[in-house]
Amino acid sequence: MYGVKGTSTILNTVARQGVLTKQFTAPKSTAFLARQVSAGKLSYTTTRPTQFSQKSIQQQQQDQTDLNTTTSASTLSHFPQQQSTWKTVGSSGLNKNQNKYKAIEPIEPDQIDLRILEAAQRNDSIAVVKAFKQGKSALGNTPPSLSTQTYEAVITAYGKLHKANQPITPLLNAYQDMVATGTPPSSKTYATLIRSLCSRAHEVQMTTNMLHRKIARTGATVDNLGDLESEKNMEQALAIFIQAVKDQRTQAFDTDLYNRLLHGLASRGNTEDALYIYEHLESARNAQPNSLTFVNLMSLFGNAGDLKAVQECFLEYKSMRDTLPQHNPVKIYNALVFAHANAGDIKGALDVVENVMVKDQVPVTIVPYNKILRRACHDNQMETAESIIAKLESDVSLPKPDENTYATILSALSRQLDFDKAPKVYQNLLKHDLSKQYGHLADYAYACSNHHRPDEALKVIQDMSKHGFDLNDNLGEAVVNSYLKENRVEDAVAALNTVISLYAKHHIVNNQSSIAKMAVDMVPQCKDFGSALSILQCMSVYAIHPTPLASRTLLKLYKEVKSDPDQWKQVSTGLSTQSYRILYDAVFRNENYPTDFCTMAFELLEDMNRLNLAPDNGLYVRVMSRMKKYRATEAVERWKKVMAPYISTIQDQIELENKFINSKQVEPLATTDSDLLSSVAVDACLRGEFDSAINVLKNQIVKDGKCPTPEAVRDMIQLSTKAGRLDYAQNIYECVREPYNRLIGGRRLRAISIIYNSMLIAHARKGDLNSAKEFYDTLRKNGLYPDGDAYGSLLSCSSNETTDESTDALAIYKEVKKHNVRPTVYLYNVILSKLAKCRKVDPVLQLFEEMKTFGITPNSITYASVISACIRCSSESRAEHYFDEMIHAPRFQPRIGVFNSMIQYYVQQNPDREKALEYYNLLKKFNLKPSQHTYRLLMEAYANIPAYDMLSAHKLLTDMKKHDGLQPTPDHYATLIRSYGCLHRDVQSALAVYNDMKKTGVQPNEIVYQAMLNTYIDNNDMSHAEELYKEMADQGTKTSAYIENLFITGYGNQKELEKAENVFKKMSEYKKEPSTYEAMAKAYVENGQTELANNVVEQMRARDFPPKVVQGVIQLINQATK
């Protein structure tokens, strides 16, 4: 029919069938046989394969299933399981359905056909799918052998149940089951599959186009774009069409189906496959080309850039026009314009509109002009675009510009940053319907925001809101940030208030909203107290609290304004009780020492008294509870005294509230009385009286229809967990779960977020990962995420012995960042610790600097992790730098651990007794008491570093008891034994230490036995080693992988390979460490058994050990066999 740029078009039915056979059956060779086909008036031939993907449909379906897995599931599911699988919320919707069906009792196999057909006859698609799933379940989840009619009903049902914007994986899975059982699909089945795939392809194309525009506009990344673009729906539709042709089952293929295929292929400019479809349409008995067919064909050739074929297609349409079903010719002529525009022929497109359509008396609307304008703008032919608009505006005989006209020009001018012309076009656009112009308006708003025009940007988003658009958080942030970039902080604060109010019209504003995060993060940029307070007042409406950095900034600015009498006089007149409520909130959330908290609490109350402002009723309880938590007894008594004048008011409020309490009311009430009683319950927990605390919760608060303070419940759960009573934590949770879930809106979300996070942390810190995961899932089901401490607890609880822990740490960190969860110092500490263990020093230092930019103050534990990372990577200078930074930090609280780390570095990694003792003396300077580990390291410093000083090492056994009241442990004796026996090869002295230890009443443990066994084996005394091993077993001391490793090595050295193998084989797999496999491999290699050594490597791979560990053993084998 139509040539493609002078090249004969390609068709090869046999070749297509060969490719299809590869996709649906076992692979076999494909013969490419050229044949000549007539399609319309022109002939064409081919010898090349088809354009559709060779990727198997099964694999494509798997890819689609994989897309449905949410970030949370993929991030957390790789954590090791203790008993049950952690199924996070948000696996795919399909998986949810599968779980639902799995709960249904299976049916007898011979009843499957009947049940499905009965449901299909009732048009009950849900029942059809349910019966199909039951049948598969009855067969062990294998495809059931059903009739063609039954499978047709199943696939039709899946097609009807498919939801928009979801992959059609279930439908394709059913088809694969059909193919697997050898059931021949009907023509209707093929038609359903093709229609569904074409619809999904169109849906994906629309979505990806929108996402590409969003990326171009905002620069944001879109996680699932690549997944969408890899679905290959049209390739699958084409493959199924070819199979239907091969099977001669196209009777149900109507014109609409052919047009859907043509439309999908046209958008890709796929002329070969489209012409193949058109050939079959021309010869079909039940379908014939219609006007839409020609629209699709012209679009096809236009996208392929073949204007000659476009013209031939248009002429053929004109020759057939009167024989086609009734249609509107305007669509055909518009398609001709579109084809020229898509091919980049703007002049030709204008000729069609201005001459051809006029000559043929076809009405001209604004639609083809808009298409020409879009192409002109795309090609940056702005003069052409502007001349067209000018002509449309001035020539009364032409259609008038509409909203699409001006929107197209506005986007183009925005991209070119033409702010001289854009405002006028924008004003013209405002006179029209804006309901479908969000993207173009956003283009203009972003352009203004990014190029020093914040006032215009703010005006645009206000106009958008007036016309009913939801404000996107990224756009709102861009507008506010544009003021900050211009250093207009006060204007930025005003803009923020506007943006938040616009955003809140259509969205829930909470702690996890990125726009709320931006608002709180603006506070540290404020130069004056009024601006900082204004932001936090705005956010307090949505129960969003300041971060520690924002709190610190607000309190600092408050002190500064107070120190200036003139400023204070001006500012203080505008302060209210609400202002001080926010200031007190900042005091609570600042990183305070107890004394700092108490001091500031009293200062703020004094300021309120001077300004004649009465504190709100809840303040009395909140401050007193925190003081009690700090065990600041004197401060509590003083607080009661200074608050005494307000107690009567508080009591009056309680009496008033109690009059309106109804225990059967829908929503529990948070009252002054419930706040006071919550404090009483916390006091009971502080005293360890948990039963009393639960009684207050249950019988004095909840039973009376009141709501306990969520923060108080959190403290109670923390205290019971700290006391090792998880049962009490569970009872407290059970008391409040039901009343909290009866709360409404934001109150409910805030309350359940606090208790679910608290319980997650409680279980995680007790090592119960499965229960912790259940609370993670519960948070996600409610649209919430764990807080920073909860994520840290999960990660800390999720130690994975066979994989790189840094992978877990970085995955959690990525999820935290993605969902705008505020990181805490505890979360950073856990992540840094995991990374440090894996020697990931660069990520450690990067995160360490990041946490400081977020205003999160590192503590001694943080520095310990950073220093540990440096030490593990032998970066002595950086370790010393951060140690020095730590001890000079304003709030440094010395801890023994980090000092021990530095001592250990100079004892074990970079032996230097003088430096080790320098850090020991430094810890004494900071009044730290050496730990037992410190003394063990000092022993090593004297015993293992030349010049050896065994007398000083021995003397430490008495010094630790004399100077620091520490009793020597088996580990200390093991250190001396190992030094004598392994380093100095002095077996008798090692044995003497061992005997002295037993004389002093210290019983040997696994470490001591390991040291003595190491001594014997290193000195080739296997007989004494075997005797000691028996003694160890008789004493009830359990062996370890490391002890067994010694025997494997010892027997290997003695050429007793059979004994080494027996030791290795008797160990259970889960007890074998990577070093065990290494010892066995080395024994084999040293005895000339390289093949057996390689078998050990395969065993390691089967255990899923990290590649680096396995590679180390491979290198050992390779080096030994050179």
N, C-alpha and C positions, 0 to 999 in steps of 0.2 A: 504493500500500500504506500507507505511514506518512507522515502530514503532518509538516512541519517547522515547529514553533511557529506553527501556523495558516496558514502560507504554503504554497501549493501547490508541490510539489517539481518540479524542472525536468529535463526530458529533451529532448534534441534530437539525434537521430542524424545528420541531415544536417549540422547545424552542426559536430558532432564530426568528421565526415568532411572537412568543409572545412578545419578546422584541421589535420587529419592530412595532407591533401594539401599544405598549406604546408610541413609538416615533411619530407616525403619526395620531393616533386616540385617543379617550378617554381611560383613563387607565382601564385595566381589568386584572383579574388574569391570570397567565401564567402556563400552565401545562408543566412539563419537562418530556417528554416521550422518554426513551432510545430506539434506534433502531440500528440494525446492518446493516452496509453499506459495500459494496465491492468497493474498489478503487484499481485498479491494481491487485496485487497478494496477498496482505495482507488484513486481516479483522481487524476492530477496532470498539469499541463501546464507548458510553459516557453517563454520567448522570449529567454533570455540565453545567452551563450556559456559553454563549459565552464571549469572552474577550473584545468586543467593548463596548464603554462607553454608559451608560444609559442616559446620558445628552441629553435633547431634541435637535433636529436639530434646532428648532426655537431659543433656547437659544444660541446654537453655532453660529448661524448666527448673533444674536445680538452681541455676543462677537467679531465676525469679523468686524461688522460695527463699534463697539466701538474702534477697533484698529486704524481706519482711522482718528480719531480726533486728531488734532495736539496739541502740548504742549500749544501753544499760546491760542487756543480756550478753552482748558480745564482749563487753568490758569485764563483767564479773563472773561469767559462767566458767572460765578456765580455772577458777580457784578450786583447790582439791576438795573433794566431798568426804564428809565423815560417815554419813549414813544414807541420806537421801539427796537427790539432785536438787540443786537450787534453781528453781525455774522462776526467773524474774518476770515481772509484768512486761508485757510488750513483746514477747516472742511474736510471731506473726498472727494475724487474725485467722489464717488458715489453721495454724497449730492449735488455736483455741478451739476451733470447731472439731478438730481431730480429737482433742482431749475429751470434748463433750460426747462424741460418738463412742469413744472407747468405754465410756461408763455405761453404754447401753448393752443389754444382754444380747449375745449373738443369736442368729436364727439358723434353722436347719438349712443346709445348702440347697436342698431340693425345693425349698420354699422361696428362694430369693427372687426368681423370675416372677412368680405369681404376685408377691408382695409389691415389687416395683411397678409392675403393669397395673395393678389395682390402684396404686397411688397416682400413677400417671393418668389413668382414666378419670380420676377425681380432680385432675389439675393441681395436685398437691405436691409442688416441687420439693418442699422440705421433707416430706415423707418419702419421696423417691430417693433423695440423697441419703436419708437416714437408713432406709432399707438396704441400700447399696453398701453403706459402711458396715452395717450389721453382717451382711453376707461376707464381706472381706474378713471381718473379725472372726467369723465362724471357720474360715479357711486359713487361719493363721496369718491374716493380712496379705494373702496372696491373691492375685486377680481371679475373680470367679468366672467360670465359663458360662456366659449368658448368651441369649439369642441376640441377633442383630436388632430386633425391635426393642429389646430390653435396654441394651447399651444406648440405643438412640434416645430412649426416654431419660436415661441417666444424664447423658451429655446435654440434652435439651433442658433438663432441670437445672444443671449447673449453669448453663447459659442464662437462664431466667434469674437465678439467684445472685449472679455476679454483681458486685457493687462497683460503682464508678471509681476510677482512680486506684484500682487494685489489679495486680497481675491475674491472669486467668489460669493460674497453675492447677487448681482442682479440676477444671474442665479438661486440660491437656493430660493430666494424670489419668483421668478416666479413659481418655482415648488411647493412651499408652497401654492401659490394662486390656483394652479391647484388642489392640494389635498383638499384645503378648499372648492372648488366648487363641489367636487365629480367627476371631469372629470378624466376618467381612462387614465393614461399615456400609451403611445405606447412603443414598444420595442426600437425604435430609441431614444425616449426621455430618457428612462432609460440609454441607452448606452451613450448618450451625457453627462448626469449627472455624470456617473461613470468615464468616461474618464477625464472630467474636474476636478473632485475631486482627481483622481489619479495624474494628472499632477500637480495640486496645492500642493498635499502632497509631491511629489518629489522636487518641487521648494522650499517648506518650509524646507525640510530636508537638502537640499544643503545649504540654507541660514543659518540655525541654526548651521550646522557643521562649516561653515565659521566663524560665530560669536563666537562660542566656542573657535575656534583656536585663534581668535583675542583677546579674553578675557585672554586666557592662555599666549599669547605673551606680551600683554600690561598691563594687570591688569585693563583695562578700564571696565566700566559698559555699558551695552547695554539696553536701555530703553524698546525696543519692543520685546526682546527675549522671555520673558514669554508669551506675547500675541501670538507670532508665534507658540510657542510650544503647546498652548492650542487650536489651531484651530480644531484638531480632524478630519481632512479631510478623512483619511482612514476609520475611524469608520463610517462616514456618507456614504462613497462609499460602504462599506460592507452592511450597513443597506439597502441601495437602491437596491443592488444586491439581497438580500434576499427577498425584496418585489417583485422584478421582477420575481424571481423564484416562489413565492407564486401566483402571478398573471398569471404565465405561459406566460410571455412576454419576452423571451430571444432570439427571432429569430434573432435580429440584433446584437447579441453578437458574435463577431468574435474572432479569436485566439489572436489578438493584445489586445483586451479588457481583456481577461482572464490573459494574461501575465502582463498587467499593474497592475491588482489587486495582482497577485502573487508577483510582484516586490515590491510593496508597503508593503505587509505583510512580505516578506522575510527580509527586512531591520530591522524589529522589532523582527524577530525570532518567529513570531506568527504562529506556526505550525498548530494549530487546524483550524483556519479560512482559512489558505492557503490550507489545504487538502480538506476542504469543497468546495473551489473554484475549485480545481483540479478534484474533483469527478464530478462536473457538466461539466467541460471541457471534460472529458473522455466520458460523455454520450451525449454531445451536437451534434446536427445534422449539424450545420453550422460552426463548429470549431473543431480542433483537436490539440493535443500537437505538438509543433515543438521544434527545438533545443533550442530556447530561454526559452521555458517552463522548460527544464531540467536545464538550467543555473540558473533560478530563484529558482527551487526546491533545488538544491545543495547549493545555497546561503542561502536559508531558514534554512536548517538543519545545515549548518556550523555556522550560527549566533545563532542557538539554542544549539550548542555544541553537536549535535547528529551525530558523525562521522559514526556510524553504518548505519544510514539512508542515509547519504551522499553516502556511498559505495553502498548501495542497489539502490539508484537513478542512480548512475553512471553505474552500471551493467545493469539496465533496459534500460538506454540510448543505451548502446552498443548492447543490444539485438534488439533494435528498429531502430538502426542507419540507416540501409539501407532503411527503410520504411518512414523515415522522409523526409520532403521537403529538397531540396538542401541547404546545409549549410557548414560552415567552422568548422571542428572538433576542430581546435585550441581553439575556444571560450569555448567549452565544457571542454576540458582538463584544460584550464586556470581557469575555474570556479571550477574544482575539487581542484586545487592548492589553490584558494582563500578560499574555504570552509575549508580546513585543516588549513590555516593560521588564518582565523577568529575564529576557534575553539581553537586556541593556539597551534596547533600541527605543529610546524616548521619542525620537523624531517620528519613527514609524507608528508608535502608540498614539501620538498626537494626530497623525494623519488619519488613523482609523476614527478617532473621535470627531475630528473637525470636518472630515470629508466623506469617508466611507459610510459612517452611520447616518450622516445628513443625506447623502445621496440615496441610500437605501431606505430612508424615512424611518429609521429606528430611533426611538426617543433616547435622548442623552441625559443621564442623571449625573449627580456629583460623584458617583462611585468610580467610574473609570478615571476621572480627573484625579481623585484621591490616590488611586494606584500609581498614576504617573508621577504625582508629587512625592510619593514614598520612594519611588525609584530614583528620582532626581536628588532627593535628600540623601539617599543611601550612597549615591555617586558623588556627593558634594557639589552638585550642580545647582547651587543656591540661586544664581541669577535666573536660571530657567524656572525654578520653583517659584520665585518671587514674581516673575513676569506672568506666570500662569494664574497666580492668586490675584494679581492686579487686574488681569483681564476678567476673571470670574466676578470680581467685586464691581467692575465698571460696566460690563456688557449685560444689559437686561435680558438678552436673548439666551444667555448661558445660565446653567444652574448656579445657585448661590453657594458659597462655601458653607460647610457645616462644621460641627465640632471635630470631626475626624480631619478635616482640612487643616484647621488651625492647630490641632494637637500635633499633627505630623510636623508642621513647620516649627512649632515651639520646641519639640525634641531636637530637631536638627540645629536650631539656633543655640539651644542649650549645650549641645555637644561642641559647637564651634565657639562657645563663650561670647556670643554676640549679644551683649546686654544693651546695646543701643536699640535693636529691633525687637528683641524678645518681649519686653514689657508690653508693647503695643499689641503683639500677637496674643499675649496672655489675656489682655483685656478683652479682645475680640472673642477669645475662647470662653470667657466667663459668661458671655451672653447666650451660650448654647447649653445643651444637655451634657453634663459632665459625668454621667453615671458610669461610662465605660472608658474614662480617660485617666484612670489612676496612674498608670505607668508614665504617661507623658507629663502629667503634673509633677510627679515625683522626679522626673528628669530635670525639670526646671528648678524644683526646690533644692535638689542635690547640687546642681550647678551653682546656684546662688550661695548655698552653704559653703561650698568648697572654694569659692572665689570672692571672698570678702564682701558679701552682700547679705549679712544675717537678717537684716530687717525685712528684706524682700522674701527671704526664705520663710521667715515666721509668718508673714502675711499669706503666703501660698498654703501652708499647712492649715492655717485658720480657715481659708476659703474652702479647702478640701473637706474640712470637718463640717462646715456649713452645708455642704452638698452631700453629707451622709457617709463620707469615707472613713474607714478605720485608720487611725494613725499608726503606721508601722513604727516599732520602737527604734529601729536603726535610723529612720528618717528624723524622728524626734531628737535622737541623740546628736545627729549631724547638725541640726539647727542650733542646739544649745552649744555644742562645741565650736560652732562658727563664731559665736560671741566671745568664747574664751580665747580663741586664736587671735582675736582682735584686742585682747586684754580688756574687754568690757565686762568685768566680772559682775557688777551690779545688774547690768542688762541681761547677762546670762542667767542670773538668779530669777529675774522677772520672767524671762523666756521659759525657764524650767517650770515655773509654776503654771504657765500657760500650757506647755507641752504635757505635763502630767495630767492636767484637767482634761485635755483633749484625748489623751491616751486612755484615761479611766472611763471614758464614755462607752468603750467597747471591750475593754480588757480588765482582767483582775490584776491589780497592782499588789505585788507581794515581794518578799525578800528575794525571790528568784527571778524577778523581772529585771531584764538588763537595764531598762530605763531607770529603775529604782537604784540599781547598783551605781549607775552613772551619777545619779543625784547625790547619793551619799559620798561618793568619791570626789564630788566637787567641793565639799566642805573644806578639806585641807588647802584648797586653792584660794579660799576666801581671805581677804585682807582685813575685813572688819567683822565685828561681832554680829551686827544686824543681818548681814547677808548669810552668814553661817546659820544663825538661828532661824531665819526665814526658810531656808531649805529644809531643815529638820522639822520645823512646824508643818510644812507642806507634807512631808513624808509621814509624820506622826498620824495623820488622818487615815493612813493605810496601814497603821500598826507596824511601820518599818523603823527600826531602831538604828542609831549610829554605830559605826564600827569603832574599834578602839582608837584608830587614828583620827576619825572624825570627832570622837569624844574628846580626845586630847586637844585637838585644835580648838573646839568650841570653848573648853574650859580655859585654855591659854588666852584666847581672845577676850573672854569674860574678865579674866584678871587684868588684862591690859587696859580694857575700857574702864574698869574700876579704879585703876591707878591714875587716871586722868580726870580730875574733878569736873572739868568742863564737859568732856565727852560723857561721863557718867550721868551728869545732870540731864543731858539731852536724851540719852538712851534709856535711863531708868524710868522715865515717864511712860514709856511704851511697853514696859514689862508687865506681865500678868501672871496669874497662877499657872496658866498653861506654859508660859515661858520657863518658869522654874521647874515644872514637871519635866520638860525636855532637858534642862540642866542637870536635874537629879538623875535622869536616865543616862546622861553622859557620864556622871560619876559612877554609876553602877557598871557601865560597860567599858570604862577606862581600865587600863592595866594598872591597878592600884596595889600598893602595900596596904595592909589593914589600917595602919596609922593614917595614911594619906586619905583613905576613904572616910574615916571617921572625922578627920579635920575638915574636909570639904563639905561633908553633910551638915556639920554645925555652922560653918561659914555661910552656906546658902540659906539656912533657916534664919540666921541673924539678918541677912540682907532682906529677906522677905518681911521680917518684922519691922525693919526700918521703913519699908515701902508700904506697910499696912496691908500686906497680902497674906491671906490665911492659907496654910498648906492644905492640899486635898487630903481626904480621909485615908486614902490608901498609903500615903507616904509614911505615916507613923509605923505601920506594920512592916512595910518593905525595908526601911532603913534598920529597924530594930532586928528584923530577921537576919539581915546581912551581918550586923554587928555580933549577933549571937553565933552565927556561922564562923566568924573570925575569933570567937571566944573573947571578945573585947568587953569584959564584964563591967569595967568602970564606964566605958562609953555607953553601954546599954542603960545603966542607971542614970547617967547624965541626960541621955535622950528622953527617957521617961519624964525626967524633971522639966526639961525645956518644952516638951510637948504637953505638959499638964494643962495649960490654959485651953487647949483644944480638945481635951478628952470629953468634956461634956457635949461638945458639938458632935463628936464622933458617936457618943452614946445616943444622942437624939437621932442621928442619921440611922443608926441600927434599928431603933424602935420604929422609925418611920418606914424603913424598908421591910421590916418583919410584918407590918400590917398588910403588905401587898403580896407576901409570899404565899403561894399555893402549891402544895407538894405534887399536885396533879397537872401543873402547868406544862406546856409543851417544851419550853426551853428553860433549863436551870438558870438561876440568876446569880451573877457575881455581885456580892454585896460587901459592905464594910465588915459585917459580922463574919461572912465566909472568909474574908481576908485575915481577920484576927484569928479565927479558928484554924485556918491553914498554918498560921505562924505557930499556934499552940502545937499542932501536929508535928511540925518541923522540930520544935523544941524537944518533943518527946523522942524523936529519932536521934537528936544530938545526944540525949541521955542514954540511948540504947533501948528505949522503951517502945519497941515497934508495935507491940500489941495495942498499947495505949494510943499510939498515933493512928493506927488503922481504925480503932474505935471512934476517934474524933472524926475522921474522914467519913466513915460509914453512917454513924448514928447522929452526929451533930451537924453535918454539912449536907451530904448527899440525900439522906433520908428526909430532910426538911426542904428539899427542892432547891438547894443552893449549889453553887459551883465552886469547888476549891480552886485556888490560884494555881495555874499550870506550873509556874516557876517553883512554887512550894512543893508540888508533887514531884517535879524533877529533882529537887534537893533531897526529898525523902527517898526516892529510888536510888540516888547516888549514895546516900548514907548507908542504906541497907546493903547495897552492893559492896561498899567499902568494908562493911562489917562481915562480909562473906555470907550474907543471908539473902540469897537470890529468891528464896521462897517468899520472904517478906516483900521484896521488890515486886514479885508477881502478884501478891495479894493487894498491894497498893494500886498496881495497874488495873486489876480487876474491879477495884472500888470505883475508879474514875472513868473507865472505858465507856460505860453506857451513858452517863450524864454528859461526857464530852462529845459523844457522837450525836446527842440531841441538841447540841448548840447549832446555831444557824450561821451560814455564810463564813465570813472571815474569822469570826470567833472560834468556830469549830475547827477550821484548818489550822489556826495557830495552836490551839490546845492539843489536837491530835498529833501535830508535828512535834511538839515538845515531848509528849509521853512516848510516842513511837521511837523517836530518836533516843530517849533515855533508856528504853528497854533494849533497843538494839545495842547500845553501848554496854549495858549491864551484861547481856549475854555474851557479847564479843570479848569483853574483858575477863570473863570467866571461862573463855575458851570454847563456848558453845556456838560454833559457827552456824550450824543448821538453824537454830532458833534465831540467831541474829539475822540470817538471810530472810527468814519469814517476816521479820519486821521491816526489812528493806523492801520486800515485795508489797507489804501493806502500805508503806509510804508511797510507793509508785502507783498503786491502785487508786490512791487519792490525789494523784497528780502532784505529789511532793517528792522531794529528794532528801536524803540524809544531810545533816549539817556537817561542817568540817570535822568536828570531833568524832561523829559517827562513822564517817568515811575512814578516818584514821584508825578507829577501833576495829573496823572490818579488816582493814589491811594488816593491822598488827596481828589479828587473829588468824589470818590466812597464810600462814607460812607454808611455802611449797618447797619440799626438799629436793625434788627432781628437776626443777626448772629455775631459770634465772629470776630471782625475786624482784629485780629491777623492772621486769616486764609488767608484773602486777602493779608495782608502784606507779609507773608511768601511765598505765591504763587507767588507774583510779584518778590520777592527777588530770588526765585528759577529760574524763567524765565530769570531774568537779568544775573544770574551767568551762566546759561546753554548756553546762546547765547553770552557770552563774552562782554556784555555791561559794559562800565566803570561806576561804581557807583559814584555818586557825593555826596557832603555833604548834598545837599537838599534831595536827595533820602533817604540817611541814616536817616536824621532828620524825614522825614515822616514815614518811617518804624518804627523807634524807638518810635515815638509818638504813633502810633497805638498799638505797643506791650505794651508800658507803660500803656495805657488806659486799656488794658486787663490783667494787672498785670503779664506780662510775663517777670519777672526780669532777669532770666538766659539768654534767648535769647537776651535781650537788652544789657546786659554786654558783651556777646560774640560778638555781632555785633559792639559794641563800640570799643572793642579792635581790632577787625578785620579792621575797617576803619583806625585806627591809623597805623596798619602794612602796609596798602596800601598807606600811606603817605597823607591821607586825614585829614586835621586838623579840629578837632571838634570846633564848635563855641558855643556861649552861648546858642543857641537854642538846640544844641545837648546835652549839659550838662543839660539843663532843662528837656529834655525827660528822660535822665538817672536818674537824681535825682528824677523825678516824679515816675519812675518805682520803685525805692528803697522806696520812701515814701508810695506808694500804697501798698507795701508788708511789711510795717512797719519795714523796715531795716534802722533804724536810723543811725547806725554807717557807713554804706555804703553811705547813703545820705550825711552825713557830710564829708566823705572822698572825694567824687567827687565834692562837693561844694568847698572844700579847694583846690582841684586840679584845679578847674576852675578859681578861683580868682587869683591863682598864675601862670596861663598859660601866656606865653610871649605876646600873642596877645589878651588877655582878653578884651572884650568890654562889660561892665556891662549892663544888661537888667533887668528891674524891675520884669519880670515874675518869674524868678527862685528864687528871694528873697521872693516874695509873696508865692511861693510854700513852702518854708521852714517855713515862718511865719504861713501859713495855717496848716502845719503839727502839729506845736506846739500849735495851737489854737483848731483844730478840732479832730485830731487823737490821739495825745499824749499831752493833755493839760498841758502847762508849760508856764505861762505868762512871766517869766523871760527870757526863751530861745527865745520866740517869739519877745520880745522887743530887745534882743541881735541882731537878724537879721535885725530888723527895724533900729537900730542904725548903723549897718554895711552898709546898703544901703545908709544911709545919708553920711557915710564916703566916699563912692564911688561917691558922688555928684549926686545920682539918686533922681529924684523927686517922692515922693510917689504917687501912683495912687489912684483912688477912691476905687478900690478893696482893696488896702493896708489899707485905713482908715476903710473900713467895717470889715476887719479882726482884726484891733486894737480894734474896738468897741466890737467884740465878745470876744477878749482877756480880756477886762475889765468886760464885762457884764456876760460872761458865765463861767469864771474860778474862783473858790473860791480863796481868799476872794473877793467877788463881789465888784466892784467899779463902781456903776452906774453913779456917778458924773463925773468921768473921761470919761466914755463912752459917756455921753451926751455932755461933753465939746468938744469932737472931731468934733461935728457938726459945731462948730464955728472955731476950730483950722484949719480944712482943708481949709476953705475959707480964713482965716487970713494968714496962713503961705504958702500955696501952690496954692491959687487962685482957689480951686476946690469947686464947688457948691454941696451941699448934694443932693443925688438922692433918689428916693423912696426906693431903696434897703437899704440905710443906716437907714431910719426910720423903714423899715420892720425888720431889725436886732434888733433894740431896742424893737419894739412891740413884736417880738417872744420871746425875752429874758424875758420881763416882764410877758407876758401872759402865755407862755408855761413852762418856766423854774421856774419863781418865783411865778406863779399862782396869779399874781397881775393884774386882768382884768382892774381895774380902771386906773392904771398907763399906761397900754398898750393903752387904749382908749384915754388917755390924749395926748400921743405921736401922735396918729393918728389924733386927732383934731388939735394939734399944727402944724403938717405937712401941713394940708390943709390951716391953717391960713397964713403960710409962702408962699403960692402959689404953693407948690409942689403937683401935682395931684397924687392920688393913682393909682398904676398900678396893674397888676395881682399879683406880688410878695407881695405887701402890703396887698391886699385883702386876699391873701392866709394866711399871718401871722395873720391877725385879725380873719379870719374864724377859723384858727387853735386854736387861743386863746379861742374863744367861745366854740368850740366843745370839746377841751381838758378839759374845765371847765363845760361841760354838759349843756351848754346854747344853745340848738338847735334853739330855737325861735329867738334869736338875730342873730344867724348864718344865718337863712333863710331870715331875714329882710335885712341883709347886702348883701346877695347873690342877692336879688332883686335890691338893690341899685347899685350893681356892673353891673348888666345887663342893668339897666336904663342909667348908665353912658357910656355904649357902650364898656365896658372892657370885652374881651372874657375870658371865663372860660378856664381851663386847666384840663388835666387828674389828676394832683395832687390835685386840688381843689375838683374835683368830688370824688377822693379817700377819702378825709376828710369826706365828707358826708356819703359815704358808711360805713366808719368806725364808724362815730358818730351814724348813725341810727342803725347799728349793735349793738353797745354798749347799745343803748336805747331799744333793743328788737323790733325795728320797722323794721322788715326784709323786709316787702313789699316795704317800702320807699327806702331801700337800693337797692333792686332789680330794682326798677324803675329808679334810678340814673344810675345803671350799664347798663340797657337795652337801655336807651335813648342815650347812647354814641355810636358813630359810631366805627366800629371795628378798623379802622386805627388810631383812637385817643387814644385807650386804651393802656396804658403802662403795662409792666409786673406787676408793683406795683398795678395796678387797679385790675387785676385778683387776686392778692394776698389778697387785701383788701376784695374782694367779697367772696373769699374762707374762709377767716378768719371769716367774718360775719356769713357765713353759719355754720361753725364749732362751733362758740360760741353760736349759737342758735340751736344746735343739729341736723343740716341738713348735715350730712357727705356725703350722696349720691350726693346732689346738689353741694357740694364742689368738689367732684371728677369730676363732669361734667365740672366745671370750668377748671380743669386740662386738660381735653380733648380739650377744646376750645383753651387753650394755645398751645397745641401740634399742633393743626390745623393752628395756626399762625406761626409755625416753630420757636418758641423761642428757644434759646440755652438750651440744656439739663440741664445744671447746674441751670438755672433759674427755669425751671419746677420742677426739683428735690427739690429745696428749698421750693416750695409750698407743694409738696407731704410730705416733712418732717414736715411742719407746721401742716398738717392734721393728720399725724400719731401721732405726739406728743400730739395733743389735744384729740385724741380718745383713748389714752392708759388708 
